[in-house]
Amino acid sequence: MPKLGMAPIRRQQLIAATIAVIAEQGFSNITVAHISRAAGVSAGIIHHYFGGKNELLEAAMRSILHDLRARTSERLAGKSDPRERLRAIIDANFAGSQFSAMAVRAWLAFWSQAPYVPALDRLQRVNAARLRSNLCHVLKQLLPETEARRAATALAVLIDGLSLRSALEGGVPDAETARTLVLSHAERLLT
């Protein structure tokens, strides 16, 4: 019988193994058996906690998205100036936990599966709406509403596009370069 309180620890262990295996082999090339070997558990444990590969990807992305929300909240705390808040949102999207090689490859796997897996599609829609909303809220304080909405969409696309480019080109651009590109584009939109 498993120890009480072990479930959250085991789930995190399996999520970490999933992200690592995706980063190493790609989502389409892996099986539950690959993940179970990386985590040092039986495939039955994975099926017990998650069901299968898609559910593991969903859990991994929920974990990454939870971290993104936490990083965004941390960076926004105590900032009232709209430009500082805009920088904080951009910074959170390029934090190490979001823009590491493992994270951007997990994002790539997530985006590639979202159109075909309803639970992942829902997560993608929520995440995209949250990013646009956060950006738009700040930009409305600096631009007329129509321009703010367009600028928010452009910045969100740039953030996601740079993550995708980094995943496909093996870390190019790096997080600091990507962050600088988005910040400089944001400045151009505000002038």
C-alpha positions as CSV (number, residue, x, y, z in Angstrom):
1,M,0.0,0.0,0.0
2,P,1.4,3.4,-0.9
3,K,2.4,5.8,1.8
4,L,-0.1,8.6,2.6
5,G,0.9,11.9,1.1
6,M,3.0,10.2,-1.6
7,A,0.7,11.1,-4.5
8,P,1.7,14.7,-5.0
9,I,5.4,13.8,-4.8
10,R,4.9,10.9,-7.3
11,R,2.9,13.1,-9.6
12,Q,5.7,15.7,-9.7
13,Q,8.3,13.0,-10.2
14,L,6.4,11.7,-13.2
15,I,5.8,15.2,-14.6
16,A,9.5,16.0,-14.4
17,A,10.4,12.7,-16.1
18,T,7.9,13.5,-18.8
19,I,9.4,16.9,-19.5
20,A,12.9,15.5,-19.5
21,V,12.0,12.6,-21.9
22,I,10.1,14.9,-24.3
23,A,13.1,17.2,-24.4
24,E,15.4,14.3,-25.2
25,Q,13.3,12.3,-27.6
26,G,10.3,14.3,-28.7
27,F,6.7,13.6,-27.9
28,S,5.8,11.4,-30.8
29,N,8.9,9.2,-30.2
30,I,8.1,8.4,-26.6
31,T,5.9,5.9,-24.8
32,V,4.7,5.5,-21.3
33,A,7.4,2.9,-20.9
34,H,10.1,5.5,-21.8
35,I,8.7,7.8,-19.1
36,S,8.4,5.1,-16.5
37,R,12.0,4.0,-17.0
38,A,13.2,7.7,-16.7
39,A,11.1,8.1,-13.5
40,G,12.2,4.7,-12.1
41,V,8.7,3.4,-11.7
42,S,6.4,0.9,-13.4
43,A,4.2,1.9,-16.3
44,G,1.3,0.8,-14.1
45,I,2.1,3.7,-11.7
46,I,1.8,6.2,-14.6
47,H,-1.5,4.7,-15.7
48,H,-2.7,4.9,-12.1
49,Y,-1.9,8.6,-11.7
50,F,-2.4,9.9,-15.3
51,G,-3.9,7.3,-17.6
52,G,-1.5,7.8,-20.5
53,K,0.9,9.9,-22.5
54,N,-1.6,12.7,-23.4
55,E,-2.6,13.1,-19.8
56,L,1.0,13.2,-18.8
57,L,1.6,16.0,-21.4
58,E,-1.4,17.8,-20.0
59,A,-0.1,17.5,-16.5
60,A,3.3,18.7,-17.6
61,M,1.9,21.7,-19.3
62,R,-0.4,22.5,-16.3
63,S,2.8,22.5,-14.2
64,I,4.7,24.8,-16.6
65,L,1.6,27.1,-16.8
66,H,1.3,27.2,-13.1
67,D,4.9,28.2,-12.8
68,L,4.3,30.9,-15.5
69,R,1.4,32.4,-13.5
70,A,3.5,32.3,-10.4
71,R,6.5,34.0,-12.1
72,T,4.2,36.6,-13.6
73,S,2.5,37.4,-10.2
74,E,5.9,37.6,-8.5
75,R,7.2,40.1,-11.1
76,L,4.1,42.2,-11.1
77,A,3.9,42.5,-7.3
78,G,4.4,46.0,-6.2
79,K,4.7,47.5,-9.7
80,S,2.1,50.2,-10.6
81,D,3.9,51.8,-13.6
82,P,2.4,50.3,-16.8
83,R,5.8,50.1,-18.5
84,E,7.3,48.3,-15.5
85,R,4.3,45.9,-15.5
86,L,4.7,45.3,-19.3
87,R,8.4,44.4,-18.7
88,A,7.4,42.2,-15.8
89,I,5.0,40.2,-18.0
90,I,7.6,39.8,-20.7
91,D,10.3,38.9,-18.2
92,A,8.1,36.1,-16.8
93,N,7.7,34.6,-20.2
94,F,11.4,34.4,-20.6
95,A,12.3,33.2,-17.1
96,G,14.6,30.2,-17.0
97,S,11.8,27.8,-16.0
98,Q,9.9,28.9,-19.2
99,F,12.7,29.3,-21.7
100,S,15.0,26.4,-20.8
101,A,15.7,23.8,-23.5
102,M,13.5,21.3,-21.7
103,A,10.6,23.8,-21.3
104,V,10.6,25.1,-24.9
105,R,10.6,21.5,-26.1
106,A,7.6,20.7,-23.8
107,W,5.9,23.8,-25.2
108,L,6.6,22.6,-28.8
109,A,5.1,19.1,-27.9
110,F,2.1,20.8,-26.3
111,W,1.5,23.1,-29.3
112,S,1.8,20.2,-31.8
113,Q,-0.8,18.1,-29.9
114,A,-3.2,20.9,-28.9
115,P,-5.2,20.9,-32.1
116,Y,-5.9,17.2,-31.7
117,V,-6.4,16.7,-28.0
118,P,-9.4,18.7,-26.6
119,A,-7.9,19.0,-23.1
120,L,-4.7,20.4,-24.5
121,D,-6.6,22.7,-26.9
122,R,-8.5,24.1,-23.9
123,L,-5.3,24.7,-22.0
124,Q,-3.8,26.5,-25.0
125,R,-6.8,28.7,-25.4
126,V,-6.8,29.6,-21.7
127,N,-3.1,30.4,-21.7
128,A,-3.2,32.4,-24.9
129,A,-6.2,34.4,-23.6
130,R,-4.5,35.0,-20.3
131,L,-1.3,36.3,-22.0
132,R,-3.3,38.6,-24.3
133,S,-5.4,39.8,-21.4
134,N,-2.4,40.6,-19.2
135,L,-0.7,42.5,-22.0
136,C,-3.9,44.3,-23.1
137,H,-4.7,45.4,-19.5
138,V,-1.3,47.1,-19.2
139,L,-1.2,48.4,-22.8
140,K,-4.6,50.1,-22.4
141,Q,-3.0,52.4,-19.9
142,L,-0.5,53.4,-22.5
143,L,-2.4,53.3,-25.8
144,P,-5.9,53.7,-27.2
145,E,-7.9,50.5,-26.7
146,T,-7.8,49.4,-30.4
147,E,-4.1,49.9,-30.6
148,A,-3.6,48.2,-27.2
149,R,-5.4,45.1,-28.4
150,R,-3.4,45.0,-31.6
151,A,-0.1,45.5,-29.7
152,A,-1.1,42.8,-27.2
153,T,-1.7,40.3,-30.0
154,A,1.6,41.2,-31.7
155,L,3.6,40.8,-28.5
156,A,1.9,37.5,-27.6
157,V,2.6,36.2,-31.1
158,L,6.2,37.4,-30.8
159,I,6.6,35.7,-27.4
160,D,5.2,32.4,-28.6
161,G,7.1,32.6,-31.9
162,L,10.4,33.1,-30.2
163,S,9.7,30.1,-27.9
164,L,8.9,28.0,-31.0
165,R,12.0,29.3,-32.8
166,S,14.1,28.4,-29.8
167,A,12.7,24.9,-29.6
168,L,13.2,24.3,-33.3
169,E,16.7,25.8,-33.5
170,G,18.1,24.4,-30.2
171,G,18.1,27.4,-28.0
172,V,18.4,30.2,-30.6
173,P,17.6,32.8,-29.6
174,D,18.6,32.5,-26.0
175,A,16.3,33.9,-23.3
176,E,18.0,37.2,-22.9
177,T,18.1,37.9,-26.6
178,A,14.5,36.9,-27.0
179,R,13.5,39.1,-24.0
180,T,15.4,42.0,-25.5
181,L,13.7,41.5,-28.9
182,V,10.2,41.6,-27.4
183,L,11.0,44.6,-25.1
184,S,12.4,46.6,-28.1
185,H,9.4,45.7,-30.2
186,A,7.1,46.8,-27.3
187,E,8.9,50.1,-27.1
188,R,8.4,50.7,-30.8
189,L,4.7,49.9,-30.4
190,L,4.5,52.5,-27.7
191,T,6.1,55.4,-29.7
